Amino acid sequence: MALDIRNTRRGQAGTPVAPPVPSGPSDEQRYFLDRLTRLGKKSALLSRYLVPTDRRMRLLNHALLTTYDDCRLLGVSTEAKAIIDEARRDSTVGAR
């Protein structure tokens, strides 16, 4: 007996049922966005005390870049760019 998968997305009356619309970012997307937010805040804070060539700032910037790349791969680049822009604004406000 063969399994017929053509009718798996049909409702009771034979009308097609739309796939569920995600209500927000998935758990994996939320994890990387939260990580990016935390790293952005840390970068804004430490940029007040460390020079950009300090190895700790370079390591933090590398972590920010790779986390941003992960967010892009997961399809949340718009939210990730907003987080990066906010962290950049926070670091320039603190430098004044």
C-alpha positions as CSV (number, residue, x, y, z in Angstrom):
1,M,0.0,0.0,0.0
2,A,1.5,3.4,-1.0
3,L,1.2,6.4,1.2
4,D,-0.7,9.3,-0.6
5,I,0.7,12.6,0.8
6,R,-1.2,14.9,-1.7
7,N,-4.1,15.3,0.7
8,T,-2.3,15.9,3.9
9,R,-2.9,19.7,3.8
10,R,-6.6,19.6,3.2
11,G,-9.3,20.5,5.7
12,Q,-12.5,18.6,6.4
13,A,-14.3,19.9,3.3
14,G,-11.4,19.4,1.0
15,T,-10.3,23.0,1.0
16,P,-6.6,23.7,1.2
17,V,-5.4,24.7,4.7
18,A,-2.7,27.4,4.8
19,P,0.5,26.5,6.7
20,P,0.7,28.2,10.1
21,V,2.3,31.6,10.1
22,P,5.1,31.9,12.6
23,S,4.2,34.5,15.3
24,G,7.8,35.7,15.7
25,P,11.4,34.6,15.5
26,S,12.1,31.0,16.3
27,D,14.0,30.0,19.4
28,E,17.3,29.7,17.4
29,Q,16.7,33.2,15.9
30,R,15.8,34.7,19.3
31,Y,19.0,33.1,20.8
32,F,21.3,34.8,18.3
33,L,19.4,38.1,18.4
34,D,19.7,38.1,22.2
35,R,23.4,37.2,22.0
36,L,24.0,40.0,19.5
37,T,22.2,42.5,21.8
38,R,24.3,41.4,24.8
39,L,27.5,41.7,22.8
40,G,26.5,45.1,21.4
41,K,25.9,46.5,24.9
42,K,29.2,45.1,26.1
43,S,31.0,46.6,23.1
44,A,29.4,50.0,23.8
45,L,30.5,49.9,27.4
46,L,34.0,48.7,26.8
47,S,34.7,51.1,24.0
48,R,34.7,53.8,26.6
49,Y,37.7,52.2,28.3
50,L,39.6,50.2,25.7
51,V,41.3,51.4,22.5
52,P,40.1,49.7,19.3
53,T,43.5,47.9,18.9
54,D,43.2,46.2,22.3
55,R,43.0,42.4,21.9
56,R,39.8,42.3,24.0
57,M,38.1,44.8,21.8
58,R,39.2,42.9,18.7
59,L,37.9,39.7,20.1
60,L,34.6,41.3,21.0
61,N,34.3,42.8,17.6
62,H,35.0,39.4,16.0
63,A,32.3,37.9,18.2
64,L,29.9,40.6,17.1
65,L,30.7,40.0,13.4
66,T,30.2,36.3,13.5
67,T,27.0,36.6,15.5
68,Y,25.7,39.1,13.0
69,D,26.6,36.6,10.2
70,D,24.7,33.9,12.0
71,C,21.7,36.2,12.2
72,R,21.9,36.9,8.5
73,L,22.0,33.1,7.8
74,L,18.9,32.6,9.9
75,G,17.0,35.3,8.0
76,V,16.8,38.0,10.7
77,S,19.3,40.4,9.1
78,T,16.9,43.4,9.5
79,E,16.6,43.0,13.2
80,A,20.3,42.3,13.6
81,K,21.2,45.4,11.7
82,A,18.9,47.5,14.0
83,I,20.7,46.0,17.0
84,I,24.2,46.8,15.6
85,D,23.1,50.4,14.7
86,E,21.7,50.8,18.3
87,A,25.0,49.6,19.8
88,R,26.9,51.9,17.5
89,R,24.8,54.9,18.6
90,D,25.3,53.9,22.3
91,S,29.1,53.8,21.9
92,T,29.3,57.2,20.2
93,V,27.0,58.8,22.9
94,G,29.1,57.4,25.7
95,A,32.3,58.7,24.0
96,R,31.1,62.3,24.2
